[in-house]
Amino acid sequence: MATGSFYAYFASKEEIFAAVVRAINADLRTAMKAALARANGGQRARERECFRVYFEMMSKRPWMDRIVRESEFVAPALFREYYEHLARGYARGVRVAQLAGEVDPRYDPEVIAYAYTGIGNFVGMRWADWTAGGQVPEDVLDDVLELLGRGLAPPAGPAPGAVEASPGSQPHPFGTKDFELSERMRLTLTVTHGSSIARLASGRRLCHSRVS
């Protein structure tokens, strides 16, 4: 097709660019819908299939993600539209998984949806785009799923090692009972924030020794 023929269908280069970005979005969502239909199992199985499809698409079309990233500068509204369309679909799936008891219901589905998007983008970029051979290794995909499995699993009860506070007590700002302030950290806090902050942090062990 002659270059000029494009303008029989599009009024400008910007319209051509927008059509390409929307086609990428549609292709990706169609591929993920098919992946979800194939997935056997719970949310981890669905996540695996969808990430696999995305990484395979990046391997076959390494230009795909570059075009989408370029749209942030060429057409910011289009860039936002692209990710909002993806995130809405992801969030619906997350909500279904929460109702099925497969994902911690305390999380906002939209937050998880954008976390999926960020993980897919950067893991795909690192291994499918920047690496010779252009494939995301299976062990990398396993790591992604392990990370999600640990981070999104519904709570099974109190966190291991948690200490129940006495009535009226306030949670300490420095975290769990296992926290111990090293001498180096104490000196750093003293120099940068003054001795009062260092003493507050140092009192962490004293505070928990009274309730342990």
C-alpha positions in Angstrom: 0.0 0.0 0.0 1.3 3.4 -0.9 2.1 5.7 2.0 -0.4 8.3 0.8 -3.2 5.7 0.8 -3.4 5.9 4.6 -4.8 9.4 4.3 -7.8 8.1 2.5 -8.8 6.5 5.8 -7.2 8.8 8.4 -7.1 12.6 8.5 -3.7 12.9 10.1 -0.7 11.1 11.5 -2.1 11.5 14.9 -5.2 9.6 13.9 -3.1 6.8 12.5 -1.1 6.7 15.7 -4.2 6.5 17.8 -5.6 3.7 15.7 -2.4 1.7 16.2 -2.4 2.2 20.0 -6.1 1.2 20.2 -5.5 -1.9 18.0 -2.7 -3.0 20.3 -5.0 -2.6 23.3 -7.8 -4.5 21.6 -5.4 -7.3 20.5 -4.0 -7.7 24.1 -7.5 -7.8 25.7 -8.7 -10.3 23.2 -5.6 -12.5 23.8 -6.1 -12.3 27.6 -9.8 -13.1 27.3 -8.8 -16.3 25.4 -6.2 -17.1 28.1 -8.7 -16.7 30.9 -11.0 -19.2 29.0 -8.1 -21.7 28.9 -7.1 -21.3 32.6 -7.9 -24.2 34.8 -7.7 -23.4 38.5 -7.9 -20.3 40.7 -6.6 -16.8 40.5 -2.9 -17.9 40.3 -3.7 -20.0 37.2 -5.5 -17.1 35.6 -2.6 -14.7 36.4 -0.1 -17.2 35.0 -2.0 -17.5 31.7 -2.5 -13.8 31.3 1.1 -12.9 32.1 2.3 -15.6 29.7 0.1 -14.3 26.9 1.4 -10.7 27.5 5.0 -11.8 27.6 4.6 -13.8 24.4 3.0 -10.8 22.6 5.9 -8.7 23.7 8.4 -11.3 22.4 6.6 -11.4 19.0 6.0 -7.6 18.8 8.8 -5.8 20.8 7.7 -2.6 19.2 4.3 -2.8 20.8 5.3 -1.5 24.2 7.5 1.2 22.7 4.6 2.6 20.7 2.4 2.7 23.8 5.1 4.4 25.8 5.6 7.0 23.1 1.9 7.8 23.3 2.5 9.4 26.7 4.2 12.2 25.0 2.4 12.3 21.6 -1.1 11.9 22.9 -1.3 11.8 26.8 -5.1 11.2 26.8 -4.6 8.2 24.6 -1.9 6.8 26.9 -4.2 7.1 29.9 -7.1 5.6 27.9 -4.9 2.6 27.0 -4.1 1.7 30.6 -7.5 2.6 32.0 -9.1 0.1 29.6 -6.7 -2.6 30.7 -7.0 -1.8 34.4 -10.8 -1.9 34.4 -10.7 -5.5 33.1 -8.0 -6.5 35.5 -10.0 -5.0 38.4 -13.2 -6.8 37.5 -11.2 -10.1 37.6 -9.7 -9.2 40.9 -13.1 -8.5 42.4 -14.4 -11.8 41.3 -11.4 -13.5 42.9 -11.9 -11.6 46.1 -15.5 -12.8 46.3 -14.3 -16.3 45.7 -11.9 -16.0 48.6 -8.8 -16.2 46.4 -7.5 -12.6 46.9 -7.3 -10.6 50.1 -10.5 -8.5 50.1 -8.9 -5.7 52.0 -7.1 -4.5 48.9 -8.7 -2.1 46.4 -9.0 -4.1 43.1 -7.9 -1.1 41.1 -4.6 -0.9 43.1 -4.0 -4.6 42.3 -4.9 -4.0 38.6 -2.3 -1.3 38.2 0.2 -3.5 40.1 -0.4 -6.2 37.5 0.1 -3.6 34.7 3.4 -2.4 36.2 4.8 -5.9 36.8 3.8 -6.9 33.2 5.4 -3.8 31.7 8.7 -3.9 33.4 9.3 -7.7 33.6 8.3 -7.9 29.9 10.6 -5.0 29.0 13.5 -6.5 30.9 13.4 -10.0 29.5 11.3 -9.9 26.3 12.6 -6.6 24.9 16.1 -5.9 26.3 17.4 -9.5 26.3 18.7 -11.4 23.3 16.2 -14.1 22.3 13.3 -12.0 23.6 11.7 -14.5 25.9 10.6 -14.2 29.5 12.1 -17.3 31.2 9.7 -19.7 32.9 11.5 -19.2 36.3 11.0 -15.5 36.0 7.2 -16.1 35.5 7.3 -18.5 38.5 8.9 -15.7 40.6 6.2 -13.2 39.5 3.4 -15.7 40.5 5.1 -16.5 43.8 5.3 -12.8 44.6 1.6 -12.4 43.8 0.7 -15.5 45.7 2.4 -14.3 48.9 1.3 -10.7 48.6 -2.4 -11.2 47.6 -3.4 -14.3 49.5 -6.3 -13.9 52.0 -5.1 -13.6 55.6 -5.1 -16.9 57.4 -5.1 -15.3 60.9 -2.8 -13.1 62.9 0.6 -12.5 61.4 3.3 -14.9 62.7 5.1 -13.4 65.7 2.5 -10.7 66.2 2.1 -9.5 69.8 -1.3 -8.3 70.9 -1.1 -4.9 72.4 -2.4 -4.2 75.8 -5.7 -2.1 76.0 -5.1 1.6 75.3 -1.6 1.1 73.9 -0.5 2.6 70.6 1.4 0.7 67.8 5.0 1.7 67.8 6.0 3.6 64.6 9.1 1.4 64.0 7.3 -1.9 63.1 7.4 -5.4 64.6 8.8 -6.8 67.8 11.8 -8.2 66.0 13.1 -4.7 65.2 16.5 -4.0 66.8 18.2 -0.7 66.2 21.9 -1.3 65.2 24.5 1.0 66.6 25.2 2.3 63.1 21.6 3.2 62.6 21.4 4.8 66.0 24.3 7.0 65.2 22.8 7.9 61.8 19.5 8.9 63.4 21.3 11.0 65.9 23.3 12.9 63.3 20.5 13.4 60.9 17.5 13.8 63.2 18.8 14.5 66.7 19.1 12.4 69.8 15.4 12.3 70.6 14.5 10.3 67.5 17.4 7.9 68.2 16.1 7.4 71.8 12.6 6.8 70.5 13.8 4.1 68.1 16.1 2.6 70.7 13.2 2.3 73.1 11.6 -0.2 70.7 13.0 -3.2 72.5 12.2 -1.8 75.9 8.6 -1.3 74.8 8.2 -4.9 73.6 10.1 -6.4 76.4 7.3 -5.2 78.7 4.6 -6.8 76.7 6.3 -10.0 75.5 
